[in-house]
Amino acid sequence: MRALIQRVNHAGVEIEGEEKASIGKGLLILLGVEEQDNEQDIPWMTGKISKLRIFEDEDGQMNLSIRDVGGEVLVISQFTLHAKTKKGTRPSYSRAAGPDRAHALYEAFARQMGREIGITAQTGEFGAYMKVNLENDGPVTIMIDSRNKDL
């Protein structure tokens, strides 16, 4: 499971010209589910993300978590985070989980992420063509991969 986390001032997602969800200050999380991922990856990922100290304190130092600042979360499914680009110029997505498995883990991740920070996590729509708008704050962008949890 891979998450590309962006600290944002605001973010939103549109589907077919209609706003599906939006947040203010918080985290935009692009989530990619790999075939070997399972439910056990979710608590580690959401725990790690909810405790990341990537928001600035009163001294301008990144010492605060999403919990500390009362921020919001928008979770968007993004299978392309598992693109393999070693050969040729056309990415392969063979490591990405199939739609049924990925959808279930994406939904479970969003629910758990909301529980971790004490609010409902906003989401896109799994499998839909989406337009994601954001104002990256910093910019601060971090990649987390559950394959690295045991390292």
ChimeraX attribute file (.defattr): number of C-alpha atoms within 10 A of each C-alpha:
attribute: neighborCount
match mode: 1-to-1
recipient: residues
	/A:1	26
	/A:2	23
	/A:3	24
	/A:4	18
	/A:5	20
	/A:6	23
	/A:7	25
	/A:8	24
	/A:9	18
	/A:10	20
	/A:11	23
	/A:12	22
	/A:13	23
	/A:14	18
	/A:15	15
	/A:16	10
	/A:17	9
	/A:18	10
	/A:19	14
	/A:20	16
	/A:21	18
	/A:22	20
	/A:23	21
	/A:24	16
	/A:25	19
	/A:26	24
	/A:27	29
	/A:28	31
	/A:29	24
	/A:30	20
	/A:31	27
	/A:32	24
	/A:33	29
	/A:34	23
	/A:35	14
	/A:36	11
	/A:37	19
	/A:38	14
	/A:39	12
	/A:40	9
	/A:41	18
	/A:42	21
	/A:43	15
	/A:44	12
	/A:45	20
	/A:46	21
	/A:47	15
	/A:48	15
	/A:49	23
	/A:50	19
	/A:51	15
	/A:52	16
	/A:53	17
	/A:54	20
	/A:55	21
	/A:56	14
	/A:57	14
	/A:58	8
	/A:59	7
	/A:60	8
	/A:61	11
	/A:62	13
	/A:63	14
	/A:64	16
	/A:65	20
	/A:66	22
	/A:67	19
	/A:68	14
	/A:69	13
	/A:70	12
	/A:71	20
	/A:72	25
	/A:73	29
	/A:74	27
	/A:75	26
	/A:76	25
	/A:77	24
	/A:78	20
	/A:79	22
	/A:80	16
	/A:81	20
	/A:82	21
	/A:83	15
	/A:84	16
	/A:85	11
	/A:86	9
	/A:87	8
	/A:88	8
	/A:89	8
	/A:90	10
	/A:91	13
	/A:92	15
	/A:93	15
	/A:94	12
	/A:95	16
	/A:96	23
	/A:97	20
	/A:98	13
	/A:99	13
	/A:100	9
	/A:101	15
	/A:102	25
	/A:103	17
	/A:104	14
	/A:105	23
	/A:106	24
	/A:107	16
	/A:108	15
	/A:109	21
	/A:110	24
	/A:111	19
	/A:112	19
	/A:113	25
	/A:114	20
	/A:115	15
	/A:116	20
	/A:117	22
	/A:118	13
	/A:119	15
	/A:120	16
	/A:121	21
	/A:122	21
	/A:123	23
	/A:124	23
	/A:125	17
	/A:126	16
	/A:127	13
	/A:128	11
	/A:129	11
	/A:130	20
	/A:131	15
	/A:132	16
	/A:133	13
	/A:134	17
	/A:135	16
	/A:136	18
	/A:137	16
	/A:138	13
	/A:139	10
	/A:140	13
	/A:141	16
	/A:142	14
	/A:143	13
	/A:144	16
	/A:145	15
	/A:146	19
	/A:147	13
	/A:148	9
	/A:149	11
	/A:150	5
	/A:151	5
